Amino acid sequence: MGAQPRGERAARIRRSPHFADGAFRNPDGPSRTTPPRRELARAYLDGEQRRRRRPRGTVPVHATTVADLARPAPTGLRLTWLGHSSVLAEIDGRRVLFDPVWGERCSPVPFAGPRRMHPVPLPLAALGPVDVVVISHDHYDHLDTPTIKALAGTDTLFAVPLGVGAHLEHWGVPTDRLRELDWHEDTRVGPLTLTATPARHFCGRGLRNPQHTLWASWVVTGERHRVYHSGDTGYFEGFRDIGAAHGPFDATMIQIGAYSEFWPDIHMTPQEGLRAHLDLQGGRPHGVLLPIHWGTFDLAPHPWAEPGEWTKDAAEQAGQAAAFPRPGEPFEPAGKLPAEPWWRAVSAPLARPWRRPGQTGAASTTSGGGPGLAGEW
């Protein structure tokens, strides 16, 4: 399950301006994250809803090859969505791997928990050398033990939010290959600058989740290009500040799945994800939106294909360029974008207009905790 921060790492956490009263705090105040148990159980156990939360056929995975990734990107920026929030970004001659999860389940145990709905597009070893692995936070669907242990045997560096380094050291990553950052801190990896930026979420890998590790979004700036990865987050006003300080971006990788009225402040709906993208770009369509955090694991009550459909509708209405690659399909934001709604062939028809999740029932207003094992591993 990892390790708790101790010693100088714990002391550094206590000095963080974002840590108070024994826990990291979210921007824009505490989050409503504890759902009514009876209503949540009803949503998860309903037979028809359960069927709609999974694809009805085989998810089409692009057969990415070593040769595909060995060829330099002509435009200098290429993104390969590998499923969920895992993305390989090839930027100005360097390779950045966000939230790599190659495990079969996002769970503390191998026999239970949300299971992959499509295979990984290619073996981890086939990616080739990676300059830096970036982790957004320590939930199981973003920080995968077997994947990190495999990467620990390579020469890659790791950029992680404050406190998360304790897990990686526990799994064999040498201290000198860790870059552990608080919000608004940055580090250099060759010509790249990586900046940890705020997000509205929570952390933890156990049933009791003391908020002792930070969650973050990330900005990566190269010599010619810049990209943004949201990690997991609810919508908050800070996207405008991030855009003003670091944007506009050639591409944003934005979480648009695992939303629910039961936890409205820690995951964005597709409409909120588009709004976040536009905030990051100074309010105008610019760059390319890559939807992430959907299609791979069943983590919320919404239908499996709804995030893709809703995002596509919202982007078209806003005149915003968005990419919809199959898992494993590389594309260049400055080139032809994958736009086919591939999910329709393997999912049930969806009703429109899209529902707008709102608060249902009583909700907690604590900054710690989360939706529990049903909504986030």
C-alpha positions in Angstrom: 0.0 0.0 0.0 3.0 2.3 0.2 4.5 4.2 3.1 3.7 7.3 5.2 6.0 10.3 5.0 8.4 10.5 7.9 11.5 12.4 9.1 12.5 15.4 7.0 9.8 14.6 4.4 7.1 14.9 7.1 8.7 18.1 8.4 8.6 19.6 4.9 4.9 18.7 4.6 4.2 20.5 7.9 6.0 23.6 6.5 3.8 23.7 3.4 1.4 26.7 3.2 -1.2 24.2 2.0 -1.0 22.0 5.1 -2.9 23.0 8.2 -4.4 21.1 11.3 -2.7 17.9 10.2 -4.0 17.7 6.6 -3.5 19.2 3.2 -6.2 21.6 2.2 -8.0 22.1 -1.1 -8.2 25.4 -2.9 -11.6 27.1 -2.7 -12.4 25.5 0.6 -13.5 22.0 1.8 -15.1 19.5 -0.5 -18.3 17.6 -0.2 -17.1 14.0 -0.6 -19.1 11.7 1.6 -22.1 10.2 -0.3 -25.4 9.0 1.3 -24.6 5.3 1.6 -28.1 4.0 0.8 -28.4 6.1 -2.4 -24.9 5.3 -3.5 -25.5 1.5 -3.0 -28.8 1.8 -5.0 -26.9 3.5 -7.9 -24.2 0.8 -7.9 -26.5 -2.2 -7.5 -29.2 -1.4 -10.0 -28.9 -4.0 -12.8 -29.5 -1.8 -15.8 -27.1 0.9 -14.5 -24.4 -1.8 -13.9 -24.8 -3.0 -17.5 -24.4 0.5 -18.9 -21.2 1.1 -16.9 -19.3 -1.3 -19.0 -18.8 -1.6 -22.8 -21.0 -4.1 -24.7 -18.2 -5.2 -26.9 -14.5 -5.3 -27.1 -12.9 -1.8 -26.7 -10.8 -1.1 -29.9 -7.2 -0.7 -28.8 -4.7 0.8 -31.2 -1.8 -1.6 -31.8 1.0 0.8 -30.9 4.4 -0.5 -31.9 7.9 0.3 -30.8 8.6 1.6 -34.3 5.6 4.0 -33.9 7.1 5.6 -30.8 10.7 5.5 -32.1 10.0 7.9 -34.9 10.4 11.5 -33.8 7.3 13.6 -33.9 7.7 16.0 -36.9 5.9 18.8 -35.1 7.8 18.3 -31.8 4.8 17.3 -29.8 3.0 13.9 -29.8 0.6 12.5 -27.3 -0.3 8.8 -26.8 -3.3 8.2 -24.5 -2.7 4.7 -23.0 -6.0 4.5 -21.2 -7.5 6.2 -18.1 -5.0 9.0 -17.1 -1.9 7.4 -18.5 -0.4 9.5 -21.3 3.0 9.5 -23.0 3.9 13.0 -24.0 6.8 13.4 -26.4 7.7 17.1 -26.2 10.6 18.8 -27.8 12.7 15.7 -28.0 12.0 14.5 -24.4 9.6 11.9 -23.2 7.2 12.4 -20.2 5.0 9.6 -18.9 2.0 10.7 -16.8 0.3 8.5 -14.2 1.4 5.2 -15.7 -0.9 2.3 -14.7 -0.2 -1.1 -16.3 -1.8 -3.2 -13.6 -4.9 -5.3 -14.2 -6.8 -3.7 -11.3 -6.6 -0.4 -9.6 -6.7 -1.9 -6.1 -4.5 -2.7 -3.1 -5.1 -6.4 -3.8 -4.8 -8.4 -7.0 -8.1 -10.3 -6.6 -10.6 -7.5 -6.1 -11.3 -3.9 -7.1 -12.0 -2.2 -10.4 -10.6 -4.2 -13.3 -9.4 -3.0 -16.7 -12.0 -3.0 -19.4 -9.4 -3.0 -22.2 -5.8 -4.4 -22.3 -2.8 -2.0 -22.1 -2.0 -1.0 -25.6 1.6 -2.2 -25.4 4.0 -3.7 -22.8 5.7 -1.2 -20.5 9.1 -2.2 -21.7 8.1 -1.4 -25.3 7.7 2.3 -24.5 11.5 2.7 -24.7 13.4 5.2 -22.5 11.4 7.8 -20.5 13.0 10.9 -19.3 10.6 11.6 -16.4 7.5 9.9 -14.9 5.0 12.4 -13.5 2.5 11.3 -10.8 -0.5 13.4 -10.0 -1.5 11.8 -6.6 -1.4 8.5 -4.8 -4.8 6.9 -5.6 -4.5 3.4 -7.0 -5.8 4.3 -10.4 -2.9 6.8 -10.8 -0.1 5.3 -8.7 0.3 1.6 -9.5 2.7 -0.5 -7.4 3.8 -3.0 -10.0 4.3 -0.3 -12.7 6.4 1.8 -10.4 8.5 -1.2 -9.3 9.2 -1.9 -13.0 10.1 1.7 -13.8 12.3 1.8 -10.7 14.7 -0.5 -12.5 15.2 2.0 -15.3 17.1 5.4 -15.4 14.0 7.5 -15.4 13.4 10.4 -13.0 10.1 10.8 -11.0 8.3 14.1 -10.4 5.7 13.7 -7.7 3.7 15.9 -5.3 4.9 16.4 -1.8 4.8 13.3 0.4 4.3 10.8 -2.5 8.0 10.1 -2.6 7.6 8.0 0.5 5.7 5.4 -1.5 8.2 5.4 -4.3 11.2 5.0 -2.0 9.4 2.1 -0.3 9.1 0.4 -3.7 12.8 0.8 -4.6 13.1 4.2 -6.3 16.4 5.8 -5.3 16.1 9.2 -3.5 18.3 10.9 -6.0 15.8 10.1 -8.8 12.9 11.8 -7.0 11.7 15.4 -7.6 9.1 16.0 -4.9 7.2 19.3 -5.2 4.7 21.4 -3.4 2.2 23.5 -5.5 3.9 26.3 -7.5 7.3 24.6 -7.2 9.2 23.5 -10.3 12.1 21.4 -11.4 14.2 21.0 -14.5 14.6 17.8 -16.4 17.0 18.6 -19.3 15.3 21.4 -21.3 11.9 20.8 -19.7 10.4 22.7 -16.7 7.9 20.7 -14.7 5.6 22.7 -12.4 3.3 21.2 -9.8 0.1 23.2 -9.8 -3.1 23.1 -7.6 -5.9 20.6 -8.0 -9.1 20.1 -6.0 -9.1 16.4 -4.9 -7.8 14.3 -2.0 -5.3 11.5 -1.3 -4.8 8.2 0.4 -4.3 4.4 -0.2 -6.1 3.0 2.9 -9.5 2.8 4.5 -8.5 5.6 6.7 -6.9 8.4 4.6 -5.0 11.0 6.5 -4.3 13.8 4.0 -0.5 13.6 4.4 0.3 13.4 0.7 -0.4 16.2 -1.8 -2.4 15.9 -5.0 -1.5 18.1 -8.0 -2.0 19.0 -11.6 1.1 19.5 -13.8 2.5 21.9 -16.3 5.4 20.8 -18.6 7.1 23.5 -20.6 9.6 22.7 -23.3 11.7 24.9 -25.6 8.8 25.2 -28.1 5.7 23.5 -26.6 3.8 23.4 -23.3 1.2 20.9 -22.0 -1.0 20.5 -18.9 -2.2 17.4 -17.2 -5.1 17.9 -14.7 -4.7 14.7 -12.6 -7.9 14.3 -10.7 -9.8 17.5 -9.7 -13.1 19.1 -9.2 -13.7 22.4 -11.0 -12.3 25.5 -9.2 -11.4 29.1 -10.1 -7.7 28.4 -9.9 -7.6 27.1 -13.5 -7.6 30.7 -14.6 -4.6 31.5 -12.5 -2.7 28.4 -13.8 -3.5 29.5 -17.4 -2.4 33.1 -16.7 0.9 31.9 -15.2 1.8 29.1 -17.5 -0.5 29.1 -20.6 -1.7 29.0 -23.2 -1.1 25.3 -23.9 -0.6 23.4 -27.0 -2.6 20.6 -25.4 -4.4 20.0 -22.1 -5.1 16.5 -20.7 -8.3 17.0 -18.7 -10.1 14.6 -16.4 -13.7 14.2 -17.7 -14.8 10.8 -16.2 -15.7 9.3 -12.8 -17.9 12.2 -11.9 -21.1 11.9 -9.8 -23.6 14.0 -7.9 -22.3 12.1 -4.9 -18.9 13.7 -5.0 -19.4 17.0 -7.0 -16.2 18.7 -5.8 -13.5 16.2 -6.6 -14.2 15.1 -10.2 -15.3 17.2 -13.1 -18.1 16.5 -15.5 -17.2 16.8 -19.2 -18.9 20.3 -19.3 -16.7 21.4 -16.3 -13.7 19.8 -18.0 -14.2 21.9 -21.1 -14.7 25.0 -18.9 -11.4 24.2 -17.2 -9.7 23.9 -20.6 -11.0 27.3 -21.7 -10.0 28.8 -18.3 -6.5 27.5 -18.8 -6.4 29.0 -22.3 -7.5 32.5 -21.2 -11.1 31.9 -22.1 -10.6 31.3 -25.8 -10.4 28.1 -27.9 -6.7 27.3 -28.2 -4.7 24.2 -28.3 -6.2 20.7 -28.2 -8.3 19.1 -25.4 -7.4 15.4 -24.7 -10.1 13.8 -22.5 -8.6 11.5 -19.9 -9.7 9.5 -16.9 -12.4 7.5 -18.6 -13.0 4.3 -20.6 -10.6 2.0 -18.7 -12.0 1.4 -15.1 -15.5 1.5 -13.7 -15.2 4.1 -10.9 -18.6 5.9 -10.9 -22.3 5.4 -11.6 -22.4 7.1 -15.0 -22.7 5.1 -18.3 -19.3 3.9 -19.7 -19.5 6.0 -22.9 -21.2 9.1 -21.5 -17.9 11.0 -20.8 -16.8 10.6 -24.5 -20.2 11.6 -25.9 -20.7 14.5 -23.6 -17.2 15.9 -24.1 -17.6 15.6 -27.9 -20.9 17.5 -27.8 -19.6 20.2 -25.5 -16.4 20.7 -27.5 -18.3 21.0 -30.8 -20.7 23.5 -29.3 -17.8 25.6 -28.0 -15.8 25.4 -31.3 -13.0 23.7 -29.4 -10.6 21.3 -30.9 -10.6 17.9 -29.1 -8.9 14.6 -29.7 -10.6 11.3 -29.2 -7.9 8.6 -29.9 -8.4 5.0 -29.2 -6.3 3.8 -26.3 -2.7 3.6 -27.6 -3.2 5.8 -30.7 -0.5 8.5 -31.0 -1.4 11.8 -32.5 0.1 15.3 -32.9 -1.9 18.2 -31.7 -0.7 20.3 -34.6 -1.7 17.6 -37.1 -4.8 15.7 -37.9 -6.8 14.9 -34.8 -8.5 11.5 -34.1 -12.2 12.5 -34.1 -14.1 9.3 -34.7 -16.5 8.4 -31.8 -15.2 4.8 -31.6 -17.0 4.1 -28.4 -20.4 4.1 -30.1 -19.8 0.7 -31.7 -19.4 -1.0 -28.3 -21.8 0.9 -26.0 -25.6 1.3 -25.5 -27.3 4.4 -27.0 -27.2 7.3 -24.6 -29.9 9.8 -23.8 -29.5 13.5 -24.4 -29.4 16.2 -23.1 -26.7 15.2 -20.6 -27.8 15.4 -17.0 -26.2 18.0 -14.8 -25.1 16.3 -11.6 -26.1 18.3 -8.5 -25.9 17.5 -4.8 -28.1 14.6 -3.8 -28.9 14.0 -0.2 -26.7 15.0 2.8 -23.1 15.6 2.2 -20.1 16.0 4.3 -18.0 19.2 4.1 -14.7 17.9 5.2 -11.5 18.4 3.2 -10.2 15.0 3.8 -11.8 11.6 3.0 -13.5 10.7 -0.3 -16.2 8.7 -1.9 -14.6 5.5 -0.5 -13.9 2.3 -2.3 -16.9 2.6 -4.5 -15.8 5.8 -6.2 -12.0 6.0 -5.9 -9.4 3.4 -5.1 
